[in-house]
């Protein structure tokens, strides 16, 4: 498949250029990324993209794929990361979106602010709907959080599901070391059609509606991963709460 045309935000000089000049070749040594569906992302304007999450190296894989698809990769990240020296400066310079985790009201306010920022700047943002690495034993998507859906609905922008597989060969789940040999391990990335949220747009964003819309998103992500893996996911999605597992993570949804 031919590479989709780049958007203005990628072709216009920005801090992403030097970062990509270093990061993209380095990631390419580790992983041979095969991207399908990159042409589905809009060339301009705001959007939300929600990938599955199962290893600590996922953000690099996802960022490289989004860059290859022609858009600048921006993540929604914990607001506390923006206070870390150097890292915080990079996050702000690249337009990453902070989100509060201290309370539900603070998180809701942060989502509203982020939605306004997305629309104003016409940016895309990557949101891990699971909020952290999946706890599913076989690394299928687990129960999702509502942040990705809330952001897409608040901003009234399309929400794209994404799935990828193979990154666990580069870095094992919960692993801390990158496996550099053999190089260029195969990683497949698949971007799907926008999630159909028509029934929820313009409606009150109550917990029941957000939960139902999030289920649609997680179903779409799971179907994409089933296609990549050539397997069927479990009929019941893993729920950490029912297994007494604590959910933590850098990239909040």
Secondary structure, DSSP 4 states (H G I P E B T S, - for coil): -PPPPPPHHHHS--HHHHHHHHHHHHHHHHEEEEEESGGGS-SSS-EEEEE---STTHHHHHHHHHHHTTS---BEEEGGGGGSTTHHHHHHHTT-EEE--S-HHHHHHHHHHHHHHHHHHT-EEE--TTSSS---TT----PPPSHHHHHHHHHT-EEEEEEEE-GGGTS-TT--S---SSSSEEEEEEEEEEP--TTTTTS---HHHHHHHHHHHHHHHHHHHHHHHTSPPPSS---GGGGT-----SS--
